[in-house]
Amino acid sequence: MASNPNYNKKRKFVADGVFYAELNEFLKRELAEDGYSGVEVRVTPQRHEIIIRATRTKDVLGEKGRRIRELTSVVQKRFNFPENGVELFAERVAKRGLSAIAQAESLRYKLIGGLAVRRACYGVLRFVMDNDAKGCEIVVSGKLRAQRAKSMKFKDGYMIKSGHPADIFVDKAVRHVYMRQGVLGVKVSIMLPMDPLGKQGPSIPLPDHITITTPKDD
C-alpha cells in the first residue's frame, strides 16, 4: 500500500488541505481585528513562505516586528517545522472594498457594536460599490429583531451565481456574529471587476463579454 505512489500523493494533498484550513482558522481568529483577508502558502526548496493578506499590515507586524515573530514561532511549533523552516510575511490588501473577508469582519464588528442590521448592511454595500465592484450581495440570517429567526438580503449591481466564472469572479466570506439573543450568520459576496493586470480582479473577461472593434478603413 505504501509503495503505491498515487496513495502517497493523495495523502499529501489531504495533509496540505488540512494544514491550510487549520492555519487559516488560526489566523482568522488571531488577526480578526487587523483586517485579515486571507493567506497564501508558497513552498520553496529552502522553506515554507506564508503570506498573510491584511488591511492593517502595521498591526500584523507589531512593534519592531515582534508580533509576526510570535506568530512565526507558534506556527513553527504547532506544525513541527525545523528551525528557519517557515517564514511569515504581511501583504497589504490594495482595495479592502473588494475583499469579502474584510467586509464580513467589518459588518461583524458593526453588528456587535449595536448598529441596526439594515443600516450596517447598507453602509457596507455602499462602500463596496464605491470601490469599483461590479456587484455585491449581503445575507444576514438569525434572530434579527423578534424571537423568530429570519434572513435579510441586500444586493446591488451585477452578480453571477452559476458556472465556472462564479468561482473566479465572486469573492465570498461567511462569518458568525455572537449576539446576546443568539448567533447571526453573515454572508458577503462581491463580484470583482475585470483587471488586465490581475491585481483587483481576474485578468480574463467574462465568457459572455463581447468586445466590438471599430472596422478598419479600406
Secondary structure, 3 states (H helix, E strand, C coil): CCCCHHHHHHHHHHHHHHHHHHHHHHHHHHCHHHCEEEEEEEECCCCEEEEEEECCHHHHHCHHHHHHHHHHHHHHHHCCCCCCCEEEEEEECCCHHHCHHHHHHHHHHHHHCCCCHHHHHHHHHHHHHHCCCCEEEEEEEECCCCCCCEEEEEEEECCCCCCHHHHHHEEEEEEEEECCCCEEEEEEEEECCCCCCCCCCCCCCCCCCCCCCCCCCC
